[in-house]
Amino acid sequence: MTRSLLDKLDRIVIPKDICKALSLAPGSPVLFSVENGRVIITPEDTVCAVCGAQIPKGKSIRLCNGCIEQVAQIHRAEVAAVI
Ligand SMILES: [Zn+2]
């Protein structure tokens, strides 16, 4: 566990070893959440943009397989209604 201090503007520095472990570079978007009194920092590109489920880093679209399938089902239903 690595220690960091909150500064007077409520900022923290994410320790270098943690940035490296998460492949975070300057400018990388991250999401903050609180779970059971702990702050969770998640690289934004590893969560589904719709439901927040974890997705593999580097995936070209920020949707989980479940959300992709739901969108596909809606699309198929709309196409079927037109035909
Ligand atoms: Zn999803």
PDB file of the backbone (N, CA, C, O) and the ligand in Angstrom, with CONECT records:
HET     ZN  A 101       1
ATOM      1  N   MET A   1       0.847  -1.176   0.000  1.00  0.00           N
ATOM      2  CA  MET A   1       0.000   0.000   0.000  1.00  0.00           C
ATOM      3  C   MET A   1       0.893   1.239   0.000  1.00  0.00           C
ATOM      4  O   MET A   1       1.876   1.299   0.738  1.00  0.00           O
ATOM      5  N   THR A   2       0.551   2.221  -0.825  1.00  0.00           N
ATOM      6  CA  THR A   2       1.345   3.429  -0.959  1.00  0.00           C
ATOM      7  C   THR A   2       0.583   4.602  -0.358  1.00  0.00           C
ATOM      8  O   THR A   2      -0.635   4.698  -0.509  1.00  0.00           O
ATOM      9  N   ARG A   3       1.293   5.490   0.320  1.00  0.00           N
ATOM     10  CA  ARG A   3       0.680   6.626   1.008  1.00  0.00           C
ATOM     11  C   ARG A   3       0.791   7.877   0.153  1.00  0.00           C
ATOM     12  O   ARG A   3       1.827   8.126  -0.464  1.00  0.00           O
ATOM     13  N   SER A   4      -0.289   8.672   0.118  1.00  0.00           N
ATOM     14  CA  SER A   4      -0.284   9.964  -0.562  1.00  0.00           C
ATOM     15  C   SER A   4      -1.093  10.921   0.301  1.00  0.00           C
ATOM     16  O   SER A   4      -1.990  10.500   1.031  1.00  0.00           O
ATOM     17  N   LEU A   5      -0.777  12.207   0.217  1.00  0.00           N
ATOM     18  CA  LEU A   5      -1.470  13.202   1.034  1.00  0.00           C
ATOM     19  C   LEU A   5      -2.392  14.053   0.179  1.00  0.00           C
ATOM     20  O   LEU A   5      -2.051  14.420  -0.946  1.00  0.00           O
ATOM     21  N   LEU A   6      -3.556  14.361   0.716  1.00  0.00           N
ATOM     22  CA  LEU A   6      -4.493  15.274   0.078  1.00  0.00           C
ATOM     23  C   LEU A   6      -3.950  16.693   0.264  1.00  0.00           C
ATOM     24  O   LEU A   6      -3.581  17.071   1.376  1.00  0.00           O
ATOM     25  N   ASP A   7      -3.897  17.484  -0.817  1.00  0.00           N
ATOM     26  CA  ASP A   7      -3.400  18.851  -0.643  1.00  0.00           C
ATOM     27  C   ASP A   7      -4.553  19.797  -0.312  1.00  0.00           C
ATOM     28  O   ASP A   7      -5.700  19.365  -0.192  1.00  0.00           O
ATOM     29  N   LYS A   8      -4.250  21.078  -0.166  1.00  0.00           N
ATOM     30  CA  LYS A   8      -5.274  22.030   0.286  1.00  0.00           C
ATOM     31  C   LYS A   8      -6.368  22.264  -0.747  1.00  0.00           C
ATOM     32  O   LYS A   8      -7.393  22.864  -0.424  1.00  0.00           O
ATOM     33  N   LEU A   9      -6.174  21.805  -1.985  1.00  0.00           N
ATOM     34  CA  LEU A   9      -7.218  21.894  -3.020  1.00  0.00           C
ATOM     35  C   LEU A   9      -7.904  20.542  -3.229  1.00  0.00           C
ATOM     36  O   LEU A   9      -8.524  20.306  -4.266  1.00  0.00           O
ATOM     37  N   ASP A  10      -7.789  19.663  -2.240  1.00  0.00           N
ATOM     38  CA  ASP A  10      -8.409  18.326  -2.262  1.00  0.00           C
ATOM     39  C   ASP A  10      -7.869  17.433  -3.378  1.00  0.00           C
ATOM     40  O   ASP A  10      -8.587  16.567  -3.876  1.00  0.00           O
ATOM     41  N   ARG A  11      -6.624  17.632  -3.771  1.00  0.00           N
ATOM     42  CA  ARG A  11      -6.030  16.808  -4.820  1.00  0.00           C
ATOM     43  C   ARG A  11      -5.071  15.804  -4.193  1.00  0.00           C
ATOM     44  O   ARG A  11      -4.497  16.040  -3.130  1.00  0.00           O
ATOM     45  N   ILE A  12      -4.919  14.698  -4.870  1.00  0.00           N
ATOM     46  CA  ILE A  12      -3.905  13.726  -4.474  1.00  0.00           C
ATOM     47  C   ILE A  12      -3.077  13.380  -5.706  1.00  0.00           C
ATOM     48  O   ILE A  12      -3.515  13.560  -6.842  1.00  0.00           O
ATOM     49  N   VAL A  13      -1.889  12.888  -5.458  1.00  0.00           N
ATOM     50  CA  VAL A  13      -1.059  12.373  -6.536  1.00  0.00           C
ATOM     51  C   VAL A  13      -1.205  10.860  -6.507  1.00  0.00           C
ATOM     52  O   VAL A  13      -1.003  10.233  -5.467  1.00  0.00           O
ATOM     53  N   ILE A  14      -1.551  10.283  -7.626  1.00  0.00           N
ATOM     54  CA  ILE A  14      -1.613   8.827  -7.703  1.00  0.00           C
ATOM     55  C   ILE A  14      -0.171   8.334  -7.820  1.00  0.00           C
ATOM     56  O   ILE A  14       0.540   8.707  -8.753  1.00  0.00           O
ATOM     57  N   PRO A  15       0.254   7.507  -6.886  1.00  0.00           N
ATOM     58  CA  PRO A  15       1.645   7.058  -6.899  1.00  0.00           C
ATOM     59  C   PRO A  15       2.042   6.409  -8.234  1.00  0.00           C
ATOM     60  O   PRO A  15       1.241   5.740  -8.886  1.00  0.00           O
ATOM     61  N   LYS A  16       3.292   6.628  -8.609  1.00  0.00           N
ATOM     62  CA  LYS A  16       3.808   6.158  -9.895  1.00  0.00           C
ATOM     63  C   LYS A  16       3.578   4.661 -10.099  1.00  0.00           C
ATOM     64  O   LYS A  16       3.209   4.235 -11.194  1.00  0.00           O
ATOM     65  N   ASP A  17       3.791   3.866  -9.059  1.00  0.00           N
ATOM     66  CA  ASP A  17       3.647   2.415  -9.224  1.00  0.00           C
ATOM     67  C   ASP A  17       2.196   2.031  -9.519  1.00  0.00           C
ATOM     68  O   ASP A  17       1.941   1.063 -10.235  1.00  0.00           O
ATOM     69  N   ILE A  18       1.243   2.793  -8.964  1.00  0.00           N
ATOM     70  CA  ILE A  18      -0.161   2.508  -9.232  1.00  0.00           C
ATOM     71  C   ILE A  18      -0.524   2.949 -10.652  1.00  0.00           C
ATOM     72  O   ILE A  18      -1.247   2.242 -11.354  1.00  0.00           O
ATOM     73  N   CYS A  19      -0.025   4.115 -11.077  1.00  0.00           N
ATOM     74  CA  CYS A  19      -0.241   4.558 -12.462  1.00  0.00           C
ATOM     75  C   CYS A  19       0.279   3.511 -13.431  1.00  0.00           C
ATOM     76  O   CYS A  19      -0.376   3.179 -14.419  1.00  0.00           O
ATOM     77  N   LYS A  20       1.459   2.998 -13.139  1.00  0.00           N
ATOM     78  CA  LYS A  20       2.061   2.002 -14.028  1.00  0.00           C
ATOM     79  C   LYS A  20       1.221   0.723 -14.047  1.00  0.00           C
ATOM     80  O   LYS A  20       1.005   0.136 -15.107  1.00  0.00           O
ATOM     81  N   ALA A  21       0.753   0.298 -12.885  1.00  0.00           N
ATOM     82  CA  ALA A  21      -0.048  -0.932 -12.806  1.00  0.00           C
ATOM     83  C   ALA A  21      -1.363  -0.797 -13.578  1.00  0.00           C
ATOM     84  O   ALA A  21      -1.874  -1.782 -14.111  1.00  0.00           O
ATOM     85  N   LEU A  22      -1.911   0.424 -13.637  1.00  0.00           N
ATOM     86  CA  LEU A  22      -3.190   0.653 -14.323  1.00  0.00           C
ATOM     87  C   LEU A  22      -3.004   1.233 -15.723  1.00  0.00           C
ATOM     88  O   LEU A  22      -3.982   1.565 -16.391  1.00  0.00           O
ATOM     89  N   SER A  23      -1.763   1.355 -16.165  1.00  0.00           N
ATOM     90  CA  SER A  23      -1.431   1.951 -17.473  1.00  0.00           C
ATOM     91  C   SER A  23      -2.015   3.347 -17.614  1.00  0.00           C
ATOM     92  O   SER A  23      -2.520   3.711 -18.676  1.00  0.00           O
ATOM     93  N   LEU A  24      -1.946   4.127 -16.540  1.00  0.00           N
ATOM     94  CA  LEU A  24      -2.429   5.510 -16.568  1.00  0.00           C
ATOM     95  C   LEU A  24      -1.296   6.428 -16.985  1.00  0.00           C
ATOM     96  O   LEU A  24      -0.173   6.312 -16.495  1.00  0.00           O
ATOM     97  N   ALA A  25      -1.601   7.341 -17.894  1.00  0.00           N
ATOM     98  CA  ALA A  25      -0.636   8.332 -18.350  1.00  0.00           C
ATOM     99  C   ALA A  25      -1.243   9.705 -18.070  1.00  0.00           C
ATOM    100  O   ALA A  25      -2.452   9.804 -17.855  1.00  0.00           O
ATOM    101  N   PRO A  26      -0.431  10.770 -18.067  1.00  0.00           N
ATOM    102  CA  PRO A  26      -1.006  12.100 -17.871  1.00  0.00           C
ATOM    103  C   PRO A  26      -2.153  12.347 -18.844  1.00  0.00           C
ATOM    104  O   PRO A  26      -2.017  12.115 -20.045  1.00  0.00           O
ATOM    105  N   GLY A  27      -3.274  12.815 -18.327  1.00  0.00           N
ATOM    106  CA  GLY A  27      -4.456  13.063 -19.149  1.00  0.00           C
ATOM    107  C   GLY A  27      -5.417  11.889 -19.210  1.00  0.00           C
ATOM    108  O   GLY A  27      -6.499  12.019 -19.782  1.00  0.00           O
ATOM    109  N   SER A  28      -5.056  10.745 -18.639  1.00  0.00           N
ATOM    110  CA  SER A  28      -5.964   9.587 -18.653  1.00  0.00           C
ATOM    111  C   SER A  28      -7.196   9.889 -17.808  1.00  0.00           C
ATOM    112  O   SER A  28      -7.053  10.304 -16.658  1.00  0.00           O
ATOM    113  N   PRO A  29      -8.407   9.693 -18.342  1.00  0.00           N
ATOM    114  CA  PRO A  29      -9.610   9.916 -17.536  1.00  0.00           C
ATOM    115  C   PRO A  29      -9.815   8.773 -16.539  1.00  0.00           C
ATOM    116  O   PRO A  29      -9.648   7.599 -16.872  1.00  0.00           O
ATOM    117  N   VAL A  30     -10.179   9.143 -15.312  1.00  0.00           N
ATOM    118  CA  VAL A  30     -10.456   8.142 -14.278  1.00  0.00           C
ATOM    119  C   VAL A  30     -11.805   8.460 -13.638  1.00  0.00           C
ATOM    120  O   VAL A  30     -12.268   9.600 -13.662  1.00  0.00           O
ATOM    121  N   LEU A  31     -12.411   7.450 -13.079  1.00  0.00           N
ATOM    122  CA  LEU A  31     -13.684   7.595 -12.379  1.00  0.00           C
ATOM    123  C   LEU A  31     -13.450   7.355 -10.888  1.00  0.00           C
ATOM    124  O   LEU A  31     -12.716   6.441 -10.513  1.00  0.00           O
ATOM    125  N   PHE A  32     -14.072   8.174 -10.040  1.00  0.00           N
ATOM    126  CA  PHE A  32     -13.984   7.995  -8.597  1.00  0.00           C
ATOM    127  C   PHE A  32     -15.308   7.462  -8.080  1.00  0.00           C
ATOM    128  O   PHE A  32     -16.374   7.894  -8.516  1.00  0.00           O
ATOM    129  N   SER A  33     -15.237   6.543  -7.170  1.00  0.00           N
ATOM    130  CA  SER A  33     -16.439   6.070  -6.484  1.00  0.00           C
ATOM    131  C   SER A  33     -16.049   5.729  -5.048  1.00  0.00           C
ATOM    132  O   SER A  33     -14.874   5.550  -4.729  1.00  0.00           O
ATOM    133  N   VAL A  34     -17.056   5.646  -4.200  1.00  0.00           N
ATOM    134  CA  VAL A  34     -16.828   5.283  -2.797  1.00  0.00           C
ATOM    135  C   VAL A  34     -17.584   4.004  -2.522  1.00  0.00           C
ATOM    136  O   VAL A  34     -18.787   3.910  -2.765  1.00  0.00           O
ATOM    137  N   GLU A  35     -16.868   3.023  -2.015  1.00  0.00           N
ATOM    138  CA  GLU A  35     -17.480   1.743  -1.662  1.00  0.00           C
ATOM    139  C   GLU A  35     -17.000   1.335  -0.276  1.00  0.00           C
ATOM    140  O   GLU A  35     -15.801   1.174  -0.045  1.00  0.00           O
ATOM    141  N   ASN A  36     -17.939   1.171   0.636  1.00  0.00           N
ATOM    142  CA  ASN A  36     -17.610   0.747   2.006  1.00  0.00           C
ATOM    143  C   ASN A  36     -16.522   1.618   2.635  1.00  0.00           C
ATOM    144  O   ASN A  36     -15.608   1.107   3.283  1.00  0.00           O
ATOM    145  N   GLY A  37     -16.626   2.948   2.440  1.00  0.00           N
ATOM    146  CA  GLY A  37     -15.680   3.862   3.054  1.00  0.00           C
ATOM    147  C   GLY A  37     -14.339   3.949   2.362  1.00  0.00           C
ATOM    148  O   GLY A  37     -13.419   4.573   2.890  1.00  0.00           O
ATOM    149  N   ARG A  38     -14.201   3.342   1.196  1.00  0.00           N
ATOM    150  CA  ARG A  38     -12.941   3.384   0.446  1.00  0.00           C
ATOM    151  C   ARG A  38     -13.171   4.098  -0.875  1.00  0.00           C
ATOM    152  O   ARG A  38     -14.239   3.983  -1.477  1.00  0.00           O
ATOM    153  N   VAL A  39     -12.167   4.834  -1.319  1.00  0.00           N
ATOM    154  CA  VAL A  39     -12.235   5.504  -2.613  1.00  0.00           C
ATOM    155  C   VAL A  39     -11.703   4.539  -3.669  1.00  0.00           C
ATOM    156  O   VAL A  39     -10.604   3.998  -3.542  1.00  0.00           O
ATOM    157  N   ILE A  40     -12.496   4.339  -4.700  1.00  0.00           N
ATOM    158  CA  ILE A  40     -12.101   3.470  -5.806  1.00  0.00           C
ATOM    159  C   ILE A  40     -11.812   4.363  -7.005  1.00  0.00           C
ATOM    160  O   ILE A  40     -12.660   5.167  -7.391  1.00  0.00           O
ATOM    161  N   ILE A  41     -10.655   4.237  -7.587  1.00  0.00           N
ATOM    162  CA  ILE A  41     -10.279   4.980  -8.789  1.00  0.00           C
ATOM    163  C   ILE A  41     -10.179   3.970  -9.926  1.00  0.00           C
ATOM    164  O   ILE A  41      -9.388   3.028  -9.868  1.00  0.00           O
ATOM    165  N   THR A  42     -10.994   4.178 -10.965  1.00  0.00           N
ATOM    166  CA  THR A  42     -11.060   3.227 -12.066  1.00  0.00           C
ATOM    167  C   THR A  42     -10.732   3.931 -13.377  1.00  0.00           C
ATOM    168  O   THR A  42     -11.335   4.963 -13.672  1.00  0.00           O
ATOM    169  N   PRO A  43      -9.804   3.416 -14.171  1.00  0.00           N
ATOM    170  CA  PRO A  43      -9.574   4.002 -15.489  1.00  0.00           C
ATOM    171  C   PRO A  43     -10.876   3.994 -16.285  1.00  0.00           C
ATOM    172  O   PRO A  43     -11.516   2.951 -16.424  1.00  0.00           O
ATOM    173  N   GLU A  44     -11.270   5.160 -16.808  1.00  0.00           N
ATOM    174  CA  GLU A  44     -12.568   5.267 -17.479  1.00  0.00           C
ATOM    175  C   GLU A  44     -12.699   4.320 -18.663  1.00  0.00           C
ATOM    176  O   GLU A  44     -13.794   3.841 -18.959  1.00  0.00           O
ATOM    177  N   ASP A  45     -11.593   4.049 -19.338  1.00  0.00           N
ATOM    178  CA  ASP A  45     -11.693   3.204 -20.527  1.00  0.00           C
ATOM    179  C   ASP A  45     -11.836   1.726 -20.197  1.00  0.00           C
ATOM    180  O   ASP A  45     -11.822   0.886 -21.096  1.00  0.00           O
ATOM    181  N   THR A  46     -11.974   1.397 -18.901  1.00  0.00           N
ATOM    182  CA  THR A  46     -12.166  -0.004 -18.536  1.00  0.00           C
ATOM    183  C   THR A  46     -13.557  -0.279 -17.993  1.00  0.00           C
ATOM    184  O   THR A  46     -13.815  -1.350 -17.444  1.00  0.00           O
ATOM    185  N   VAL A  47     -14.475   0.712 -18.149  1.00  0.00           N
ATOM    186  CA  VAL A  47     -15.845   0.486 -17.697  1.00  0.00           C
ATOM    187  C   VAL A  47     -16.824   0.784 -18.829  1.00  0.00           C
ATOM    188  O   VAL A  47     -16.587   1.667 -19.653  1.00  0.00           O
ATOM    189  N   CYS A  48     -17.923   0.038 -18.858  1.00  0.00           N
ATOM    190  CA  CYS A  48     -18.983   0.232 -19.844  1.00  0.00           C
ATOM    191  C   CYS A  48     -19.606   1.628 -19.652  1.00  0.00           C
ATOM    192  O   CYS A  48     -19.930   2.021 -18.531  1.00  0.00           O
ATOM    193  N   ALA A  49     -19.764   2.357 -20.743  1.00  0.00           N
ATOM    194  CA  ALA A  49     -20.312   3.714 -20.671  1.00  0.00           C
ATOM    195  C   ALA A  49     -21.777   3.725 -20.255  1.00  0.00           C
ATOM    196  O   ALA A  49     -22.281   4.766 -19.834  1.00  0.00           O
ATOM    197  N   VAL A  50     -22.471   2.604 -20.360  1.00  0.00           N
ATOM    198  CA  VAL A  50     -23.898   2.544 -20.033  1.00  0.00           C
ATOM    199  C   VAL A  50     -24.114   2.025 -18.618  1.00  0.00           C
ATOM    200  O   VAL A  50     -24.786   2.678 -17.819  1.00  0.00           O
ATOM    201  N   CYS A  51     -23.555   0.861 -18.296  1.00  0.00           N
ATOM    202  CA  CYS A  51     -23.890   0.225 -17.014  1.00  0.00           C
ATOM    203  C   CYS A  51     -22.742   0.233 -16.009  1.00  0.00           C
ATOM    204  O   CYS A  51     -22.956  -0.097 -14.842  1.00  0.00           O
ATOM    205  N   GLY A  52     -21.540   0.596 -16.425  1.00  0.00           N
ATOM    206  CA  GLY A  52     -20.411   0.664 -15.506  1.00  0.00           C
ATOM    207  C   GLY A  52     -19.717  -0.662 -15.258  1.00  0.00           C
ATOM    208  O   GLY A  52     -18.816  -0.739 -14.423  1.00  0.00           O
ATOM    209  N   ALA A  53     -20.123  -1.713 -15.974  1.00  0.00           N
ATOM    210  CA  ALA A  53     -19.466  -3.010 -15.797  1.00  0.00           C
ATOM    211  C   ALA A  53     -18.026  -2.935 -16.306  1.00  0.00           C
ATOM    212  O   ALA A  53     -17.708  -2.140 -17.190  1.00  0.00           O
ATOM    213  N   GLN A  54     -17.177  -3.761 -15.743  1.00  0.00           N
ATOM    214  CA  GLN A  54     -15.782  -3.799 -16.186  1.00  0.00           C
ATOM    215  C   GLN A  54     -15.692  -4.371 -17.593  1.00  0.00           C
ATOM    216  O   GLN A  54     -16.360  -5.354 -17.914  1.00  0.00           O
ATOM    217  N   ILE A  55     -14.860  -3.748 -18.436  1.00  0.00           N
ATOM    218  CA  ILE A  55     -14.583  -4.268 -19.773  1.00  0.00           C
ATOM    219  C   ILE A  55     -13.075  -4.310 -19.942  1.00  0.00           C
ATOM    220  O   ILE A  55     -12.358  -3.598 -19.239  1.00  0.00           O
ATOM    221  N   PRO A  56     -12.586  -5.120 -20.851  1.00  0.00           N
ATOM    222  CA  PRO A  56     -11.129  -5.194 -21.039  1.00  0.00           C
ATOM    223  C   PRO A  56     -10.553  -3.860 -21.497  1.00  0.00           C
ATOM    224  O   PRO A  56     -11.149  -3.174 -22.328  1.00  0.00           O
ATOM    225  N   LYS A  57      -9.387  -3.491 -20.952  1.00  0.00           N
ATOM    226  CA  LYS A  57      -8.716  -2.257 -21.367  1.00  0.00           C
ATOM    227  C   LYS A  57      -8.326  -2.385 -22.834  1.00  0.00           C
ATOM    228  O   LYS A  57      -7.875  -3.440 -23.281  1.00  0.00           O
ATOM    229  N   GLY A  58      -8.505  -1.306 -23.567  1.00  0.00           N
ATOM    230  CA  GLY A  58      -8.126  -1.297 -24.978  1.00  0.00           C
ATOM    231  C   GLY A  58      -9.241  -1.707 -25.916  1.00  0.00           C
ATOM    232  O   GLY A  58      -9.051  -1.707 -27.132  1.00  0.00           O
ATOM    233  N   LYS A  59     -10.412  -2.059 -25.375  1.00  0.00           N
ATOM    234  CA  LYS A  59     -11.543  -2.415 -26.224  1.00  0.00           C
ATOM    235  C   LYS A  59     -11.930  -1.185 -27.039  1.00  0.00           C
ATOM    236  O   LYS A  59     -11.962  -0.076 -26.504  1.00  0.00           O
ATOM    237  N   SER A  60     -12.223  -1.365 -28.325  1.00  0.00           N
ATOM    238  CA  SER A  60     -12.453  -0.219 -29.212  1.00  0.00           C
ATOM    239  C   SER A  60     -13.752   0.522 -28.907  1.00  0.00           C
ATOM    240  O   SER A  60     -13.878   1.699 -29.243  1.00  0.00           O
ATOM    241  N   ILE A  61     -14.713  -0.141 -28.283  1.00  0.00           N
ATOM    242  CA  ILE A  61     -15.979   0.511 -27.949  1.00  0.00           C
ATOM    243  C   ILE A  61     -16.217   0.320 -26.456  1.00  0.00           C
ATOM    244  O   ILE A  61     -16.014  -0.775 -25.930  1.00  0.00           O
ATOM    245  N   ARG A  62     -16.654   1.392 -25.759  1.00  0.00           N
ATOM    246  CA  ARG A  62     -16.804   1.333 -24.301  1.00  0.00           C
ATOM    247  C   ARG A  62     -18.174   0.797 -23.917  1.00  0.00           C
ATOM    248  O   ARG A  62     -18.913   1.451 -23.181  1.00  0.00           O
ATOM    249  N   LEU A  63     -18.515  -0.377 -24.407  1.00  0.00           N
ATOM    250  CA  LEU A  63     -19.761  -1.060 -24.043  1.00  0.00           C
ATOM    251  C   LEU A  63     -19.421  -2.499 -23.681  1.00  0.00           C
ATOM    252  O   LEU A  63     -18.581  -3.129 -24.323  1.00  0.00           O
ATOM    253  N   CYS A  64     -20.085  -3.016 -22.638  1.00  0.00           N
ATOM    254  CA  CYS A  64     -19.886  -4.415 -22.276  1.00  0.00           C
ATOM    255  C   CYS A  64     -20.689  -5.289 -23.240  1.00  0.00           C
ATOM    256  O   CYS A  64     -21.543  -4.791 -23.974  1.00  0.00           O
ATOM    257  N   ASN A  65     -20.416  -6.565 -23.234  1.00  0.00           N
ATOM    258  CA  ASN A  65     -21.113  -7.467 -24.139  1.00  0.00           C
ATOM    259  C   ASN A  65     -22.619  -7.485 -23.868  1.00  0.00           C
ATOM    260  O   ASN A  65     -23.414  -7.613 -24.799  1.00  0.00           O
ATOM    261  N   GLY A  66     -23.013  -7.358 -22.596  1.00  0.00           N
ATOM    262  CA  GLY A  66     -24.434  -7.345 -22.255  1.00  0.00           C
ATOM    263  C   GLY A  66     -25.150  -6.152 -22.871  1.00  0.00           C
ATOM    264  O   GLY A  66     -26.244  -6.299 -23.418  1.00  0.00           O
ATOM    265  N   CYS A  67     -24.541  -4.967 -22.786  1.00  0.00           N
ATOM    266  CA  CYS A  67     -25.161  -3.766 -23.362  1.00  0.00           C
ATOM    267  C   CYS A  67     -25.158  -3.822 -24.883  1.00  0.00           C
ATOM    268  O   CYS A  67     -26.114  -3.380 -25.519  1.00  0.00           O
ATOM    269  N   ILE A  68     -24.097  -4.359 -25.470  1.00  0.00           N
ATOM    270  CA  ILE A  68     -24.066  -4.519 -26.933  1.00  0.00           C
ATOM    271  C   ILE A  68     -25.215  -5.421 -27.364  1.00  0.00           C
ATOM    272  O   ILE A  68     -25.888  -5.143 -28.356  1.00  0.00           O
ATOM    273  N   GLU A  69     -25.439  -6.503 -26.619  1.00  0.00           N
ATOM    274  CA  GLU A  69     -26.518  -7.432 -26.971  1.00  0.00           C
ATOM    275  C   GLU A  69     -27.882  -6.765 -26.822  1.00  0.00           C
ATOM    276  O   GLU A  69     -28.770  -6.989 -27.646  1.00  0.00           O
ATOM    277  N   GLN A  70     -28.064  -5.945 -25.780  1.00  0.00           N
ATOM    278  CA  GLN A  70     -29.345  -5.243 -25.606  1.00  0.00           C
ATOM    279  C   GLN A  70     -29.594  -4.277 -26.755  1.00  0.00           C
ATOM    280  O   GLN A  70     -30.711  -4.193 -27.264  1.00  0.00           O
ATOM    281  N   VAL A  71     -28.564  -3.548 -27.167  1.00  0.00           N
ATOM    282  CA  VAL A  71     -28.707  -2.620 -28.298  1.00  0.00           C
ATOM    283  C   VAL A  71     -29.035  -3.405 -29.563  1.00  0.00           C
ATOM    284  O   VAL A  71     -29.882  -2.988 -30.354  1.00  0.00           O
ATOM    285  N   ALA A  72     -28.368  -4.534 -29.754  1.00  0.00           N
ATOM    286  CA  ALA A  72     -28.628  -5.368 -30.937  1.00  0.00           C
ATOM    287  C   ALA A  72     -30.065  -5.877 -30.938  1.00  0.00           C
ATOM    288  O   ALA A  72     -30.712  -5.906 -31.985  1.00  0.00           O
ATOM    289  N   GLN A  73     -30.572  -6.281 -29.766  1.00  0.00           N
ATOM    290  CA  GLN A  73     -31.954  -6.773 -29.683  1.00  0.00           C
ATOM    291  C   GLN A  73     -32.945  -5.662 -30.030  1.00  0.00           C
ATOM    292  O   GLN A  73     -33.912  -5.890 -30.756  1.00  0.00           O
ATOM    293  N   ILE A  74     -32.702  -4.472 -29.512  1.00  0.00           N
ATOM    294  CA  ILE A  74     -33.580  -3.326 -29.819  1.00  0.00           C
ATOM    295  C   ILE A  74     -33.541  -3.042 -31.313  1.00  0.00           C
ATOM    296  O   ILE A  74     -34.577  -2.821 -31.939  1.00  0.00           O
ATOM    297  N   HIS A  75     -32.354  -3.049 -31.872  1.00  0.00           N
ATOM    298  CA  HIS A  75     -32.210  -2.789 -33.315  1.00  0.00           C
ATOM    299  C   HIS A  75     -32.950  -3.845 -34.130  1.00  0.00           C
ATOM    300  O   HIS A  75     -33.666  -3.510 -35.074  1.00  0.00           O
ATOM    301  N   ARG A  76     -32.780  -5.131 -33.769  1.00  0.00           N
ATOM    302  CA  ARG A  76     -33.467  -6.207 -34.511  1.00  0.00           C
ATOM    303  C   ARG A  76     -34.987  -6.050 -34.403  1.00  0.00           C
ATOM    304  O   ARG A  76     -35.700  -6.270 -35.382  1.00  0.00           O
ATOM    305  N   ALA A  77     -35.484  -5.672 -33.226  1.00  0.00           N
ATOM    306  CA  ALA A  77     -36.927  -5.494 -33.049  1.00  0.00           C
ATOM    307  C   ALA A  77     -37.434  -4.337 -33.884  1.00  0.00           C
ATOM    308  O   ALA A  77     -38.514  -4.419 -34.468  1.00  0.00           O
ATOM    309  N   GLU A  78     -36.661  -3.250 -33.948  1.00  0.00           N
ATOM    310  CA  GLU A  78     -37.082  -2.095 -34.747  1.00  0.00           C
ATOM    311  C   GLU A  78     -37.056  -2.420 -36.234  1.00  0.00           C
ATOM    312  O   GLU A  78     -37.939  -1.990 -36.976  1.00  0.00           O
ATOM    313  N   VAL A  79     -36.063  -3.167 -36.672  1.00  0.00           N
ATOM    314  CA  VAL A  79     -35.988  -3.570 -38.080  1.00  0.00           C
ATOM    315  C   VAL A  79     -37.158  -4.491 -38.412  1.00  0.00           C
ATOM    316  O   VAL A  79     -37.769  -4.352 -39.472  1.00  0.00           O
ATOM    317  N   ALA A  80     -37.476  -5.428 -37.525  1.00  0.00           N
ATOM    318  CA  ALA A  80     -38.576  -6.370 -37.749  1.00  0.00           C
ATOM    319  C   ALA A  80     -39.919  -5.624 -37.819  1.00  0.00           C
ATOM    320  O   ALA A  80     -40.807  -6.015 -38.577  1.00  0.00           O
ATOM    321  N   ALA A  81     -40.062  -4.551 -37.028  1.00  0.00           N
ATOM    322  CA  ALA A  81     -41.305  -3.797 -37.037  1.00  0.00           C
ATOM    323  C   ALA A  81     -41.498  -3.035 -38.347  1.00  0.00           C
ATOM    324  O   ALA A  81     -42.633  -2.795 -38.760  1.00  0.00           O
ATOM    325  N   VAL A  82     -40.427  -2.664 -38.986  1.00  0.00           N
ATOM    326  CA  VAL A  82     -40.477  -1.915 -40.244  1.00  0.00           C
ATOM    327  C   VAL A  82     -40.775  -2.836 -41.418  1.00  0.00           C
ATOM    328  O   VAL A  82     -41.466  -2.455 -42.362  1.00  0.00           O
ATOM    329  N   ILE A  83     -40.244  -4.056 -41.348  1.00  0.00           N
ATOM    330  CA  ILE A  83     -40.381  -4.997 -42.469  1.00  0.00           C
ATOM    331  C   ILE A  83     -41.784  -5.592 -42.526  1.00  0.00           C
ATOM    332  O   ILE A  83     -42.075  -6.403 -43.406  1.00  0.00           O
TER     333      ILE A  83
HETATM  334 ZN    ZN A 101     -22.814  -2.378 -20.022  1.00  0.00          ZN2+
END
